[in-house]
Amino acid sequence: MPKEEMERPLLLGGASPRHLKTSMSDPGTPLVGILGTGDFFQSLATRLVASGYRAVVGSRNPKRCASLFPAEAEVTTQADLVFMALFPEHSSTLAGLREPLVGKTLVDVSTGTKINRDKQSNAEQLANIFPESSVVKGFNVISAWSLQKGPRDGSRQVKGEAAHVNRDEAKTAADLEYSALGPTAVTANHPLYLFPSWRVPYLSTLGHFLLFYAYNFLPHSTKFRWRRFPNCLCLPMRRSARYNLLKAAFKQVRKASEDSWVEEEVWRMELYLSIGILALGLLSLLAISSLPTVGNSLNWREFSFVQSRLDYMALLMATLHTLTYGWGRGLDLEQYRFYLPPTFLLVLVLPLAVLLGRLTLSLPCVYNLNMMSLYKIYTFY
């Protein structure tokens, strides 16, 4: 990216998240540079400004990305600490910035997709491209979600060659960890929160429960379904129930069946319960992994797997559980009382749409288009 392009104002407008109360940084505060405009660095820029730093953001297309960052971030070329926001395979595209970045500290936050045993690490490759800059490894185990959620308990490692560079970056990490909303308010209130991220899911679940309870109550309500027979017919109709029992017994004798065992119903019920247990187990694992203390004990690959793979597996199991419950009742016209579809069909609309969308994005042709889009974005830095 040309040097003069970094000098153009990038952040012309926008608003920071409501939970991060940012304020205009003092001109004397430290400067931190960011090369890249991905999701992670949107959160990082917001967090830096909220922590009292001045953000330096560089992009190939500043006008297009201006609305993605908080309005308080300032653009300058005087930052001594620069975060590298690009994929490792595109690090060579920054060779034109070798001279402007001389003597600066470069923070490699990239995370590889495979275990590297033979080749150089991403930080070592970046150090070869910028031999006159100090390259350190850090922030690669922190997700954008963690940056947006405020301070969390736990520790983060910073790796590098120079001790003073490690200390500088460790100080920045500590400021981001504990100074996002001010040292007094956050530090005092943080231990008092009781699962704040569970509030919206809890209210949503309660609302859906009440909605579907009312929906199920309408077709089966005695007020709409039937009315009481007159007293002169009530007693004879109740006595007719014994004839239905005799009729069922007569049919069983006529068919020469010794018991009422239905093979299909048996294995369908077993399958229904087994899939339900698996779905409940996966959902419980997702809930436990959302706890801060559990999330801090996971490495980046484990956390990414839980948040981007295990949730779809849990949704798939829950959808199969509902399908085995409904089975063929979706084709039974008697289930559509008052022309209202059964409940299990309504709850399957959104999960099936999500799973079909995910399957579409996983197709080779669509996946290749996504990779081409990433290459187009990061090649011209």
C-alpha positions, 0 to 999 in steps of 0.5 A: 500500500503506498505511503500517501494512501495511509495519510488519507483520513479513513474514519470519517464517521461511524459509531463504536459499540454501545458496550464500549463507551469510547471517548476522544483520545488525548493527542499525547496518548500512544499511537498503535497502527493496524494494517488491515480492515477485517472483523478482528481489527474492527474490534481491535480498533474499537478496543484501542480507542476505548482504552485510551490509544490512538488507532492508526488504520491502513487499508487498500480502500479507505473510503469503503472501510471508513464506516467500519471503525469508531469515529475517534480513531485517528490516522497518522504514520507515526505509530511505533507499534503496528498490527499486521492484519493479513494472511501469512501467504500475502505477507510478501505484498507488504514489501513496499512498506519495508522502509516506512516500517524500519525500527517499528514493532510489528505484531504478527497476529495470524494463526495457521490452519495446519500444524507447522513442523518443518517450515518457518513460522509466520512471525519468522517469515515476516521477520525475513521480509522486514529485517530492520523491524522488530517482529513479535507474536501475540494476540493470535489466540484472542478472537474478535468476540473476546475483544468486544466483550470487555475484560476477561480473566486469564493470561496471554503470552507474547513471544519475541526476540527483544525483551523491551518489545515484549514488555511494550506489547504486554503493556498494550495487552494489559491496557486492552484487558483492564482499561476498556471501560475505565479501571474503576467501573469495569474492574469493580463490576466485572466479578458481579456479572452473572452470565451476561451473554446468556440474557438474550438467549434466555429471554428468546427461549422463554418467548418462543416457549410461550408463543408455541405453548399458546399455538398448541393450545388453540387447536386442542382447546375445548372451546374451539374443538368441541362442545359438551353433549346434552345430558340426554346423550352424555351417558350413552356416549360414555358407555359407548367407549367400552364398545370401542375397546371390544372392537379393538380386541375383536380386530386383534383376534381376527388378525391372529396377532398375539401382541400389539408390537409395532416394529417401526414405532419401536426403533423410531422411538429409540432413534428419537431418544438417542438423537435427542440425547446427542443434541442435548449433550452438544448443546450442553458442551456449547453452553459450558464452553461459553463460560469465561473460565472454560473459554480461557483454558481452550487454545485457539483451535479448540475455541474455533472448533467449538464456535464454528463447527460444534454449533452446526453439529448441535443444530443438525442433531436437534433438527434430526431429533425433531424430524424423527418426532414428527415422522409422517405426521407432516403428511397427515391432513388430520394434523392441520386443524384450523389449517394450522400446521403442526408445531414441529413443522414451524420450528424446522423452518429456520434450522433447515434454512440455516443448514441449507445455507451452510451447506451451500457455502461449503460447496467447492465452487462457493468456497473457491469464490470466497478464497478468491475474494480474500486474495483480491482484498489482501493482495493489494496492501 
